[in-house]
Every structure is written in C-alpha cells, then in structure tokens.
Amino acid sequence: MSQSLNNTLAMAGKPRIIFATNNEHKVTEIQSAIGDKINIVSLKAAGIGIDIPEPHDTIEANASEKSTTIHKLTNENVFSEDTGIEVAAIGGEPGVHSAYYAGEDRSAEKNNAKVLQRLGDNPDRRARFRTIISLIWNGREHLFEGVTEGQILMAPTGSQGFGYDPIFVPKGDTRSFAQMTLEEKNKYSHRRIAADKLVAFLQTQI
C-alpha cells in the first residue's frame, strides 16, 4: 500500500481544517506540526478553485479576507496567512504590497531590486518580516502573529528560499535566509512563529 494511501486512510474520519492556500509544502509543514489529530487540506484538496482577492491595506485585513471568504463558501473551519516585509528607512514599505511591490508579475528579483534601489546606501538597513495567520474556528476568528527582526543586505546573497529571502538577514545570524536550509530558517522564521501559535491553540481544541 502506498504511503499517500496510508496517510489518506489514517486521516479518514478525523476533523479537518481548510488551509486557504495551494502551496502543498506549507500544508505538509503545518500537518507535521499539528500531528494526526486533525486533517489539514489545501484549497485544491477541498475542491475549491477560486482566486481570493487581497484588496486591503493591512496584512491583518488580507489574511482575514482569505479565511472569511473560504469560511462563507464552505461553513468549515479554515485558516489563511498573509506575510509582508517592512523596511524601516522607507516608511515600512513594501509591507502589505510585498508580493506586487515592483509590478503585477510578482517577480521576486524585481521586488528585491526595488527595495535595494529605494534604500540606496542608507546605513539604516533595519527590516522585519511579519506574518499574520487568520483562523476561523467554530465560527470565531483568531489572529496569530509572527515577527522576525533583521536587516537588509547591500545585494542579494544565496540561492535558497523565495521572495525577499536573498536580501534579508535575521537578527542573530550573519547569513541571508536564502543561504539557509529550511531547518535553519525555521529557527528564525516569522511564518513558523505564527504557525506555532496556531498549533498551540488548535491543540487546546482537539
């Protein structure tokens, strides 16, 4: 019997929660953290094929938009996340606009280049990643925040990760996120901090 079939059978009959994403890697990470008491399913696995708008001017509001949209559609427990990088010397940009900072094509290279261009040789390189997870559980919303402080490099470094990872060094290390393995990044990761809070809450409910 295949491992995937074993996993499917193991989850049969267990309560499930929809993760408003189609990133299966994120689904696997969260499922591993929670354990086998609850089944985490992606939008695709739940048979949901819609694009969820992100029209708001805060990370919190966009996370809520995604979870609320799927909850209204399914009336099931659901959670979503939204993440941005905030650079102190340019007024907290890109922030909520992180994904589209340099245009609608969501190019990580262009986004990184725009941040570096806006900063120039400014010695103040302070920045932080911030993740908000919005969980709707039994009809009530709960928000969980994860923050990683750090600084912006003068040029992209490293080839791992995604997004702004090549230009961000977390406080407590000298390497960019893009120079780290996933396990090393998770020691600092804003997304992991928020996910751990989500897991801690869910473990009190199941």
JORAMO-V741316 format. One record per run of one state. SS is the DSSP state (A for helix, B for strand, O for the rest). FROM is the first residue (numbers start at 0). TO is the last residue. If there is no record, write none. Layout:
SS:FROM:TO + SS:FROM:TO
//
This chain:
O:0:1 + A:2:10 + O:11:14 + B:15:18 + O:19:22 + A:23:33 + O:34:37 + B:38:40 + O:41:57 + A:58:73 + O:74:76 + B:77:86 + A:87:89 + O:90:92 + B:93:93 + A:94:99 + O:100:106 + A:107:118 + O:119:124 + B:125:136 + O:137:138 + B:139:151 + O:152:161 + A:162:166 + B:167:169 + O:170:174 + B:175:175 + A:176:178 + O:179:180 + A:181:185 + O:186:188 + A:189:202 + O:203:205
//
